[in-house]
């Protein structure tokens, strides 16, 4: 009897265990199916949300934050637009030096072209357009959409207040300011399209074209009484506009010198050279004791006053400030248009500086290294900027000593001509044609000319150069850049150690004199005290 009860209890327990196992198995299956269903539902919802295929789902999941796709498409993939054309519409001229308040605009109308007989002005732009007039030529282009990191507030008033603060207070104060940045999809030049790059190069060449003396120049600043000689120096910007006024290109004129621009015009040679030497030298063109410096920032052997350089670059009688004013007026004239920048040589570097300042797409040709000037001006750099979010492209070739940063040294062509081109580093991306390896060219200053670039490089290659991030680079590594506080402390130390009779820590050296008159070979023969 006891054995039968024991067997029956074992049988019951066995059946209960079997039932429990079956129940657990069913619940496990239900759980797996439920989880699978939830995962499938989330995947479908995520797919619809990411691809915007169902707008109703977006209203139901307003707080849903999908994960980024595993294979995110590159934001630089071009969204091609229909080919359009640009045409020259305006020319801006901004004076520098004494009359830096003069800023005038010339509208290029059909009446202006007809009066000056410019329809038959076949000033050669390139071999391809040898029968076209630069005054009425229509230049084709294609665009692409690029994601750029830009300042949230890019208004000229805010930017100028920021730069003025940087000029006064220096790097240490600027480093404590946290600027607001935005990612923007911006219509930009299609840098992979050969025709578009040639168009921008032709615009850069057009900026060198000699302007007729007759024309209705309009003041875009306050009125002034100067009527003669105002256009002998200063910065010039040629304004090209597309068919529907949606895109505007500012082309800044580069250095006026026959061996650089091919134009033969020498109207602004002196001012161009001074700005070249200020932007692209280590310290005011202090290459040697026989050189005429363009500012008074030199302290002693391979030592320069950093704050002094920063102030000089941002002076209103210098080209950078003039280029800022040109952009301010163009953006006011075309408030709803995309604005691009371009230029050759000095004009290209100025375009890059203004493009960096306002976050504008910029394409330059054979521009000298402008990274040093960019840092000295404290132009805004986005924190942790990815390579693909750069909007500045420098096109050049390996046989140009200015673009490659090797046109320096006592025997170089630049030094002989009075240009202290000591910088090599560029910001943004470099797009380099290796004509030395591909075509056997030799490095020569004549290869810097814009016509050579267009006819023998851009037209000769089947494809545009690959644009890559600039490699690590440092200019003026053998110079010591100090602040005013450091220079005054050095003077104090020298005074206290060399003068036994002095018991004060106040500097006793006289205020340095400023040169008023130079000889042709750079020696100062007349001084004035500050």
ABEGO torsion letter per residue (X at the ends): XAAAAAAAAAAAAAAAAAAAAAAAAAAAAAAAAAAAAAAAAAAAAAAAAAAGABAAAAAABAABBBBBBABBBBAABBBBBBBBBBBBABBBBBBBEAAAABBBBBBBBAAAAAAAGAAABBBBABAAAAABBAAABBBBBBBBBBBBBBBABABAAAAAAAAAAAAAAEAAAAAABBBBBBBBBBBBBBAABAAAAAAAAAAAAAAABBBBABEBBBBABBBBABABGAAABEBBBBBBBBAAGABBBBBBBBBBBAAAAGAGBAAAAAAAAAAAAAAABABGGBABAABBBABAABABBGBBBAAAAAAAAABAABAAAAAAAAAAAAAAABAABBBBBBEBEAAAAAAAAAAAAAGBBBBBBGBBBAAAAAAAAGBBBBBGBBAAABABBBBBBAABAAAAGABBEAABAAAAAGBBBABABBBEBBBBBBAAAAAGBBBBAAAABAAAAAAAAAAABABBBBBBBBBBBBBGAABBBBBAAAAAAAAAAAAAAABAABABABBABBBBBBBABBBAAGBBABBBBX
